[in-house]
Amino acid sequence: MLQVAFIRDHKEAVIKGLAKRNIDAATMINEVIALDEERRHLQTKLDGTKAESNTLSKEIGNLFKSGKAQEANLLKEKTSLLKETVKTLEQELNEKADALKELLYKIPNVPHTSVPEGNSDEDNEEILRAGEIPQLFDGALPHWELAKKYDIIDFELGNKITGAGFPVYKGKGAKLQRALITYFLDKNTEAGYTEYQLPHLVNEASGIGTGQLPDKEGQMYHVTADNLYLIPTAEVPGTNLFRDTLLNENDLPISVTGYTPCFRREAGSYGAHVRGLNRLHQFDKVEIIRVEHPNNSYNAFEGMIAHVKEILNELKLPYRILKLCGGDVTFASALTYDFEVFSTAQDRWLEISSVSNFETFQANRLKLRFKNSNGKNELCHTLNGSSLALPRVLAGILENYQTEDGIKIPEVLIPYTGFDMIS
């Protein structure tokens, strides 16, 4: 959530920045400033009325002590009216504050100055391309056919148990999945991230804290009886570990990693681009999360990018990095880089990771602050990234490592799987 003071002091820059998202935000921004002025006016009036009431209360006490009961009772009538005015002003103030907060919840983060102009993913800027795209043999198969051929993932069984988008992993498929999770966690903890086992459901306050609510409620599974939400990513519980927290400056940085299943009510669509593991309602992901001093958050961002690159280099998968344009960057993010792996059998790029810097946007919602060297409270910066999302990594391994004799296991994963071939 943007800070009102920032909007007020940088009105034109905020409107210009949000225009990169193809949003004409002038009306909303002007409404924020107007609501804030009304709120501050009411607050001043309320404070003055309370002060007057307190002064009169002291005067009444002194009058009673002096035996001037009649004068005291006259003033009591006045204080009664002031107390009614206080109640009215408090109600009006709460209504203005709620209206302001609801409006602020609708305004996305201002993109970083380096975010390119653009309307959709077609306008994203390619930053890097790495790794060799293998030349597959004639008759090479997409991963959903390989899964059936080697009996390692059963999409039909998952559909019977739950529905489309809930696959069942079997035998060496399940072991490879587990191996990837453990390998990712090991890489993250070796890099200094502290591992957490996190809840898979969160309350409404947690969803609001990281920006999934109220923006993306239609994409989340909602347990209505308990008003809980299945997590769309470990980012939500992982970042909310620090909600309503005041840190010391020397507590920073904080680095968290965790494995969770993730649940997303993706809009239904059909075709090869969503077949198999390409788009799921339930999938596994290992996340990295950082809470940073504002002065260091973009250094941390570059470090997270380098970390994900190292993992993909070790897996020897062909990949590219994209800087998302204004029309494609997520609601809460100031800057996002996407990693995509090349699916050789499908002849297309598949997104496998997003690394984002939210600057103070989430921290403002979370009330996540630190006490700086001057003793003042300051908002932290939050960052997160997939390290990594498993389904499309697994799809990339199955397709890029397939041979006529079976599917080779990336060398770095063999100590985790205990086998070097699926055949």
N, C-alpha and C positions, 0 to 999 in steps of 0.2 A: 504494500500500500504506500502510495506517495505521501510524503509529509506535507501538511498544509502550509507550513512556513516555507518550504521549498517551492511549492506551487505559487505562493504569494510573491516570493522574491524573484522567481524565475519564470514568470507567467508565459512570456513569449517563447522562451526556450523550450518549455514543456509542450506547448501547442505545436511548435515546429518539430520537436522530437517525436511526438505521437503521430504526426503526419507521415512519418516513415512507416508506420503501421497501417497507413491508408485510412486513418481516423481523423475526421474533422472534430477536434476536441474543444474548440473554442467555447461552445455553449456550456459544456460540462465544466470546464475550468472556470469560466466566469461565474457559474452557479456555485461552485465550491468556494470561491472567494467571497461571494455575496452571503452564503450561509455562514461562513466563518466570521464575517463582520457582524452579522446579526447575533451569532452565538457570543462573540466577545462583548457586544453591546449589552446583551442580557446578563452576562456574567458580571460586568461592571455595575449594572443596575442592582443586581442581586447582592453583590458585595456591599454596595452602599446602603441598601435597605437593611441588611443584617447588622452593619456597623451602627446605623441609626437606632435600631431596635436594642442592641446591646448597651448603647449609651443611655438610652431612656430607662432601661432596666436598672442600671446602676443609680440613676437619678431617683427612680421610684424608691429604691431601697433607702437612699439617704433621706428622702422626704418622710418616709414612715418612721425612720429613726428620730427625725426632728419633730415628730408629732403632727406633721402636715398631711393627714390622711386624705383630706378632700382633694388636695392638689395631686397626691399620689394616684388616687383612683381615676382622676381625669387623664393622667398620663397612661394608666393601664389600658384605658379604652383605645388610646392611640397605638399602644404596642400590640394590642389584639388585631387592629387593622393592618399593622405592619407585618405581623406573622401570617396573615392571610395573603398579603402581597408576596411574601417570601415563598409560600407554597405555590402560588400561581406562577411566579418567575421560575422556580425550580422545575415545574412541569414544562413550561415553555422552553427552558434551557435544555432539558433532557430530550425533548422532541426535536429541537434544532441539532443537537449533537448526534442523535440517531439518524436523522436525515442526512447529515454531513457524512457520517460513517458509511451509510448505505451507498451514497454516491461515490465515495472514495473506493469502495469495494469494486465498483464497475470500471474504474479507470486502470488500464494496464500500466506496466512499467515503461519508463522512457528508455528507448534503445540507446545503447552506447554510441558515441559519435562515429565509431568505425563500422557500424552496421550498415551494409549496403542498401540502397533503395531497391524496391521490388514488391511484387504482388503475391508471388507463390513460390513453391520449391524450385520452379524452373529458373528463378532469378537468384538462387543461392550462389555464392562465390566459392569456387574450388580453390583450396589453399595448398593442398598437397595430394599427390598420388604415389603410392609405394607398393612394393611387392610385385612379383611376377604372376600374370594370369596364365594358368597352365593350359596347355593344348590337350584337350580331352580326346579320347579315342571315339571312333564312330559308334553310335549306339549308347553314348553316355546318357544318364538319366537324371531328371530333377530329383530333389531329395525325397519328395513324397512317394515316388516310385522306388527309390532305393530303400526307404523305410519299410515298404511292403515286401520287397524282394528279400531283404535280410531279416525281416520280422523283428525290427527294433523299435518301431513306433506304430501304434495302432490308432488311426484316426477314427475309424468306424466304431471301435469299441468305446472310445471316449464319447462319441456322439450318442451311443446307446445309453451310457451311464448318465451323462449330463446334457450334452448337446454339442453342436459344432463349436470348434475352438477350444476344446478341452481334451488334448491328446493323452494317450496312455503310453508311457515309455516302458520298454520291455528288455530284459536280458542285457546284452552289451549296450543297447541304447540307453537304458537306465544308468548303467555304470559309467558311460561316457558323460552323461548329464551330471552325475555326481562328481566325476573327476574334474569337469570344468568348474563347478562351483568351488571345490576345494582349492584348485589351482588359482582361481581368481582371488579368493580370500587370502591365500598364502602370499600372493604377490602384493596385495594391498597392505597386509600386516607387516610384511618386510619393508614396505615403503613408509611405515610409521603410523598407519591408520589403526585405531583401536577397534576390535571386532565387537559388535553387539548382536544379540539375538532380540529381535524386535517384535512387537505385537503385529498381527496381520489385520486387525480391525482398529479403527480410530474413531474418536468422537468428533462432533461437528467443529469444536474449537480448533482441533488439530488440522482439519481440512481447510478451515479459514486461514490458519496461521501460515500455511505454505502456498496458499493461493489456488488450491483445487476447488474450494467453495468460496463464494457461490458461483464461480465461473464455469466449473466443469461437473456439476452434480449429475448431469445426464450421462456422463461417461463412467460414473462410479456405481458399484453395486451397493444398495442401501438396505440395511437390516432395519426395517421400519419399526419393529416392535421395541427395539432398544435404541433406536436412533444412532446406530453405528454404521460406519462405512468400511467395506473391504478396501484395502490399500491398493492404489494404482501403481505404487512404487515405494521402496523403502525410504525414499526421500522424505515422505510425510512423517512417519513415526520417528525417523532418525533425526530430522531437524527439530521436531517438537520435543525432543529430549531437553532442549534448552529454552522452551517457551517460558515467559515470565521469569527470566533469569538475569541477574546483574553480575557480570563477571569482573574480575580484575584484569587489568591490561596484560599482566604477565601470565594469565591463563591462556592467552591466544598464542598460536593458533590451536584450534581443536580439530582433530581429524577422526572421522568415524567411518567404519565400513560395516556392511551387514548383508547377509543373504536373506531374501524373502521370496515367496511366490507373489505375483502381482495379478491384479484382477481389473479388467477394463471392459466396459460395455461398448465396444467399438460399434459404430454404425454399420449395419449389415451391407455388404457389397459382395460381388461375385466376380469370378475370373481367376486367371492364373496368378495374378499379382497378390491374391490373398489365399492361395492354396497352401495346404500343408502347414509349415511353421511360419509362413510369411506374416500371418496376422492371427493372433490368438486372444481368447478372453481370459485365459489363465496361462501364465508363463513364469519362469524363474529368472531372477536378476540379482546380481551383486552390485551394490551401490557404494559410491564414495561420497562423503559429505564433509565440507569444511566450514568452520566458523572462523572468520579472519578479521584482523584489524583492517580498516578501510585503506590504509596506506599500502597494504601488502596483498590485497585480494587479487589483483591482476597478475602479480608474480605467481601466486598460488594457482590461478587459472592456467597459466602457461605450464606449471608443473603438473597439473592434472592431465593436460593434453599430452605431455611427454610420457606420462605414466601409461595412459591407454595405448599410445603408439608402441611402447616397449612390449606390452602384452601381445599386440597384434603381430609385431615383428617376430616374437618368439613362436607364435602359432603359425607363422609363415603364410598368412592369408593376404591376398591382394586387397588393399583398402584405399580409401580416399577420405580427405577431411574437407568439410564444407562450412563456410561461415554463413549462417542463416541471414537472409534478408529481412527487412522490416515487416514484410507481409507474412513471413513464415515463423518468426521468432515467437516463442511461447508467451502467454499472458504475463507471467511474473518475471521473465528473464530480461536482463539488460543486454546480454551477449551470449550467444549459443554457437558452439561448434558441433556439428554432427559428424560422426564416423560412419562410413558405409563400407561393407565388404562386398566384393564382386562375386556374384553367383554365376559360375561359369556355365552350368547347365541351363540356367534360366536366361543368361545373357543380360543381366541387369544388376544394378546396385541395390543392396539391402541395408537399411539403417540398423546399426547395432549399438550405437552409443550416442548420447547427447551430453555435452559438458557445458554447464551454464553458470554464469555469475549473475546473481540476483541483486547485487549491491545491498542497499538497505531495505529493499521492497518487502522481503519476507520478514526481516528483523523488526520492522515497524509494526507489522501485524502481530508478530510473536512477542513484542516487548522484550526483545533480546538485546541487551545493552552491555557495555563495559565501562568501568570508571577509568578515564584517561589520566595522563600524567599530571594534568591540571586539577584533578579531582572532580571533573564534570562527567556526567553520564552521556555516553555517545552510542549510537546504534552500530552494531556489528555489520559486517558483510557476510552473506551466506552463499555457498557454492555447492553444486552437486554434479555428479556424473555417473553414467553407467559404466561399470567396470567388471563385467560387461553383461548385456542382456543376452540370455542363452539361446533362445530359439533360432535367431538368424545366424548367430555364430555357429551353432550346430549345423544348420542348413549349409552354411559356407564350407564347413569341414567335410560334410558328407559329399557335397558336389565337387569340390575342388580336389579332394584327396581320393576320389574314386578311381579304381583301375579295373581292368577286365577280370582280375582275380578277387576283387573285394575292395573295401575301403581302408586305406592306411590311416593309422592314428598319428597325429602330429607328434614329433619326437619328444617335445616338452611335456606331453600328457601321458606318455607311456608309464612313467613311475606311478601315476595316479590311477590308470586303468588296469594295469597288470597284463595288458595284451597290446599287440601292435597292429592288429588287423581285424576287421569285421568281415567275415566271409560266410 
